[in-house]
Amino acid sequence: AVAVANVDAHVSVPAATVTEPGRMVAVMGTSICHMVMGERTANVEGMCGVVEDGILPGLFGYEAGQSAVGDIFAWFVDNLVPVEYFEQAEREGLDVHEVLEREAASLAPGQSGLIALDWMNGNRSVLVDVDLSGLVLGATLATKAPEVYRALIEATAFGTRMIVESLEASGVPVTDNVTCGGLPEKNKQLMQIYADVTRRELSIAASAQTPALGSAMWAAVAAGAEAGGYDRIEDAAGAMAKLRDEHYVPEPGAAAVYDQLYAEYKTLHDYFGRGDNDVMKRLRAIRDRARETAG
């Protein structure tokens, strides 16, 4: 038997133990792909795909995404972090991201006075607009790199919450989040922030190579039980997929502050993203003309 090709993010869903509706799987890395299954079709703003049987048979698969997440943190570190943080990381034998994560973790929600829009590579969901750009608001002469780093993490978490709320507003429930990919492996503070912002428990798939495991699971289903595989993907998931023991639970105090910050994020999101103020696009047009003139 030869298993047909499938979308790498989609095959991660059963590999993250998810075979039922309502549980969102987030593949978290340079970007995030959000997948959840529902029992009916619904028109959900900003969904990149809604396909019956698209993830698992018998259910409607919904896919949304953020076009930059880990890439935003890498951009910030590569271009805007002062040299002393790199020197500190070298002295301690750490990656500079680890130093920034540790410093950011010492801050309470809202302590930085910053809020950001996570559109450094445009917005995939829910606005579906590649011409939008990023924003950091609230900076002062006292603002430090770890504060900006944390604000960028928070902004990506707010983007995920926007996607969850868009699904639920259209009648597609999201009960909890199961994560996989590189970011859950590397950044515990990020994971706690996502739990606090979304007010949902986060679990982590046991496999560090979830798409590869999912591909193997579907191949086992293609082979079938008589050939040593499984007749249903649910059976393969029960035997081959596992979650880690660690999980992240929302902290009520932090979640309450993030509700306030999310309200501000949503105001900025709609103001700059829904046409009230197209300054981001005007800036892009001015930039493009200047580049053409400069040759």
N, C-alpha and C positions, 0 to 999 in steps of 0.2 A: 504494500500500500504506500502511496505517496500523498502526503498531506499538502493541500494547496497553500499558497502564500496567504498571509494575513497581516493586518496592521499591527506594528510592534506594540503600540499602546493598548490596543484592544485585547491582544492575547495576554496582557498583564493582568486583566481583571480576574479570571479564574485562578491565575497563579498567585494572586493576592487573597485567595480563599473566597472571593465574592462570586456567588452564583444566583443571588436573589436581588429583587429591586430595592432601591432606596439607599444602598450603601455605595458611596462615591469612592472611586479609586483615583488617586492623584499620582501620576508619574512625575516626580519632582527632580528636575535637573537644570540644565541651561534654560529651559522653559518648563511649563507645567501643562500636561494634558489631563483634563478632568473627565472622567467617564462615570456615568450612572445609568442604571436600567430602570425602566418604568413598565407598567402593565398596559399602558395605553399611549397613543400618540398625542402630542401636545405641541402647540406653536410656542416655542421658547425663544425670547429675544437673544440674539447673538450666538445661538448654537451653531457649531461648525458642521454638525451632521446629526440627523435623526433617522435611524434605519431599523426597520423591523428585522429581527434576527441578526442585527449587525454586530452584536457582541456575543450574545448567547441565544440559542434557539428559544422561541416563544416569548421573547421580551423585546421591547423597543430600546435600542441603544442610543444614548445621548452623549455627544462629545462637545466639550468646550475647551478653552485653553487660554493661557497667557503666553505671549510671544517672547517674553524675556523674564527670567527670574534669576537663576544663577548667573546668567550673562550680565545682569545689572550689577551684582556684587563684584564680579570680575572686572567689569568696566571701572567701577569706583576704585578698586584696589590698584588697578593697572595705571590709572591716570590721575587720581586725586588724593591719594593717601600720602601724608608726609613721610619723609625718609626715616624718621625716628621710630616709626612702628615697624618698619622692615628691620632696622637695627636691633630693636627689642626682640623681634621674632628670631633673628639669627642667634642672639645671645642665649635664648631659652631653647633653641632647637625646635622651634615651632613654625608652622605656616603663618603668614601674616593674617590670614582669615581667622585662625584660632585666637590670635591676640585680640583682634577686633571683636570677635564673638564674646570673649571673656570680658572685655571692657564694656561692651554693650549690655551684657547680662547684669552688670552692676547697676544699671539704670532702671528706675521704675517706669512703668507705662506712663507716657505723657511728660516725663521729666525733661526730655530734650527740648520741648517746645516746638518740635518740627512735625511736619506732615508732608508726605510726598505722593506724587502720582507716578505709577510704575509703567510709564509708557515710553521708555527709552528706545523701544523697538516697535512703537505703535501699540494699538490695542486690538487683540484678537477677539476676545469676548468680554463684554457683551456689545461693545460699540462697533467692532469689525471695521477699524479705520487705521490703516497703516501710516497715515499722515499726521497722527497725533504724536506728541513728544513728552518727555518727562518734566517733572516739576518738583522742586524742594522749596517749601514755604516755611518761614519762621527763623531763618538763619540770622545769627548775630555775630559780632566779632569774638564772642566767647564760645561759639559752636566748635566742637571737636569732631574728629573723624569718626570715633565710635558712635557718636550720636547720630551722625548722618547714616552710618552703616545700619544702625538699628531702625531708623526711619524708613530706609529702603526695604528692609525685611518686612516691617509693618505694612508698607504700601503694597507689597506683593500679597500679603495675607488679606488685606482689604479687597484686593482684586479677586481673590478666591471667594471671599464672602459675597461679593457682588454677583458672582456666577451662581453660587448656591441660592441666593435670594431670587435671582432671575428664574431658576428652575422651580423653586417652590411657589413663586407667584403664579406660575403657569400650571400648577397642579402636579408637579413631579417632585415627590418628597425626597429629602436627603437626610438620613438619620444619623450617619456617622461617616468618618473618612478613614480609608485604608490607604497608606502611602507606600511608595516604592521609588526606586531611583537613587541618584547619588546624594541629593541633599539630606534625606533622612539619615543617611550613614554618617554625615559629616557635621551637622550643626544642630545640636540639641536645643539651643536657645531659639532657633528658628522654629523648631517643631512646637515648643511650648507657646510661642507667640501665635502660631496658626491655630492651636487649640483654643487659646484665649479669645482670639479675634472671631473665630467662627462659632464659638461656644459649642463645639463638638469634640468628642473624644477622637484622638488620632491613634491608629495602630500602624505597625510597620510590617511589611511582608518579610518573611524570614530569608528569602533568597536575595542575594545581592545582584542577581542577573534575572530579574523577574520576566522580561520579555523572552529570554531564551528558555526559561522553564515553561512559560506558557506555550511556546512553540512545540516543545517536547510533549506537553500534555495533549495538544491537539493532534500531534502525530500518533500518540498512543490511542486516541479515539479513532483516528483513521484506520489504524491497524485492527481495532476491535478486541473484545475480550478473548476470542478464540485464539488470537495470535499473541496473547500475553499483554494486551492493552486494556482499554476500557470501552464500553459501549456508549457511555454518556460522559459529557464533559464534567457534569456534577460528580460522577464517580471518580474521575481523574483528579478533580480538585480535592475531594475528600482524602485521597490517598497520597497525593504528591505536593499539595500546597499547604503551607503553614505560616503562622504569624509569629513574630518575636514576642517574648514575654514583656518587653518594655512597651508602654503606651503613655500617652500624654492626655491628661484630664484638664479641662478648663479650670482656672483659678478664679473664683467669683469676683474678688476685688479687682484683679487685672482686667477681667472681662467687662466689668462695669465702666472702667476708664476707656477701654477700647470701643465700647458702644458710643461714647462721646466723640472719640476721634474718628470713628467710622462715619458718623453723621457729617463731620466736616469733610472727610474724604468724598462722601457721596455728593455733597454740595459742589465741590471742585470738579468731580467727575462729570456731573451733569452740565455745569457751567462751561467748562472747556471742551467737553466731548460731544455735546448735543446741539451745538450751534449758537448758544448764547454769546460766546466770545470765541471767534476763530483765530485768535492771535497766534496760536501754534502753527496754523497753516499759512498765515501771512508771513510769519518769520521764516518759514521754510521757503516760501516764494522769494522773499528778499535775499535769502542765502543763495538760492539757486541762481538768481540773476547776477549776484555779486561774483559767484564762481565762474559764470560764463564770461563776465567782463574781464576777470583776472586771467582768463585763458586756460 
